[in-house]
Amino acid sequence: MTTSGTIKQLRQSLRTFERRIGYRFSRISTLWGHEHSNYPRTIIGVGRKPNLQTVAFVRSTASKIVAEIGVYHGDTSLEIARVLNGIGELHLFDFQDRVDAVEKKVIEAGFHNIKTHGNSYKLLDSYNWLLAKLIDKNNEPIFDYVFMDGNSTFAIDGLTFFLVDRLLKVGGHIDFDNYDLIFGTSRTFRPERFPLTGKLYTREQIDTKQVKMIVELLVRKSRRYSEIVPNKIFRKMAA
């Protein structure tokens, strides 16, 4: 085997080891009752690549005030920051440790127009609390573009949509990731891998495309949004 082949194999083995350690830590933490056990430490199958479709659309709209709900490693966040190029604001919502890490990455890249909104790992805490506080502080909508890539459940993101709607300007865009996500077939969230899923959700909920449910029942039926990219990006047409 060539040296380059050996290095590639070692890298693959390391990534596999990291995923397994993250998964096992999650199971142990669940037994100990640690707050972090409420959420997987590693999302399997999600690579270190930005959502290029979202980044391109943000660029095409010339949006100035952008929110990303759910940042993970911040790969999409960094690319959106590059699109804004120091103009306007980039608001990031996720767990406090995640937004802190992504903020550091974005600042190191030379962009300082970033605002972070971090929540805890407590089971019933989420970015919805922080969105509500923004509504309290602002009498008018503030966002031009909101990318929703967070919890992906009806229980959390159903409310998120209504909060975002209050913060999104008429003419602004809301962008949904994970339209087809099903927890029951997810490599990370299926109950066999992450037992808390089975405790929190019914079998019907586990087997339902919950982001699709939000789009179909809340967005389309509001009649105030125009579909721009099928099942993903919608433009707010009226208050």
Secondary structure, 3 states (H helix, E strand, C coil): CCHHHHHHHHHHHHHHHHHHHHHHHHHHHHHHCCHHHHCCCCCCCCCCCCCHHHHHHHHHHCCCEEEEECCCCCHHHHHHHHHHCCCCEEEEEEEHHHHHHHHHHHHHCCCCCEEEEEECCCCCCCHHHHHHHHHHHCCCCCEEEEEECCCCCHHHHHHHHHHHHHHEEEEEEEEECCCCCCHHHCCCCCCCCCCHHHHHCCHHHHCCCHHHHHHHHHHHHHCCEEEEECCCEEEECCC
